[in-house]
Amino acid sequence: MLRGNLVKLVYELYGQGMSIRGIGERLGVSRNTVRKYLRAQEVPRAKPRPQRGSKLAPHYPYLQERLRAGVDNCVVLLRELRQRGYQGSATILKDYVQPLRRPQQPKATVRFETDPGEQAQIDFGEFRYQTPEGAYRKAYAFVVVLSWSRAIFVEFVPRADLPHFVRSHVHAFQEFGGVPRRCLYDNAKVVVLERDASGEPVYAPAFLDLSRRLGFGIQLCRPYRAQTKAWVSHCTSLGCLGYDFAT
């Protein structure tokens, strides 16, 4: 029986005129217990049990030292503590370390800036769409982004091949009114056919002819560096021969 309910019954029975002995026999408790409840100023509460010491407590100084050194991996810390005689669980260790971990700082990305008219980034993007008949089709977007102004030219083409790549360059530069000093590309086959034994790029002849005729330099992204890709970063700049497109 809960202590609160027992005390309530003691008072009710005592209020009805029942003797202490009778209350004890009725409730199955001793007369001393009945007297204690009747004399108490409030409902007796159980004394709090003394807290047991944590098995991790002797190792707090060592953990503090390791955390200051930047070691907060609990797998590593648990292995080290086991060697020091720790017999507790990994959960106790994790609960202790979690609030003490240093907040992780996000990696900073430096924004790439160019002068007006210096650079344009160029790439193909792929898009899927559904026709009214329910069939799925694929189209490609030729994209030029200007590094300084972030102005964008987009032209949808049916194929991401070299003829469309060359033709879209002409359309983009006509729209912008000039040609950038250099263009940044991914290492796509429409630009680079392969690399020779020394690692130098072998450009597609029609594309190389375009760059020479229009007068822009070719710059390639470093392989596996998505941050430098035009389609991802949208970072370019327009420059042209004899024109300034800073605005």
Secondary structure, 3 states (H helix, E strand, C coil): CCHHHHHHHHHHHHHCCCCHHHHHHHHCCCHHHHHHHHHCCCCCCCCCCCCCCCCCHHHHHHHHHHHHCCCCCHHHHHHHHHHCCCCCCHHHHHHHHHHHCCCCCCCCCCCCCCCCCCEEEEEEEEEEEECCCCCEEEEEEEEEEECCCCCEEEEEECCCCHHHHHHHHHHHHHHHCCCCCEEEECCCCCCEEEECCCCCEEECHHHHHHHHHHCCEEEECCCCCHHHCHHHHCCCCCCECCECCCC
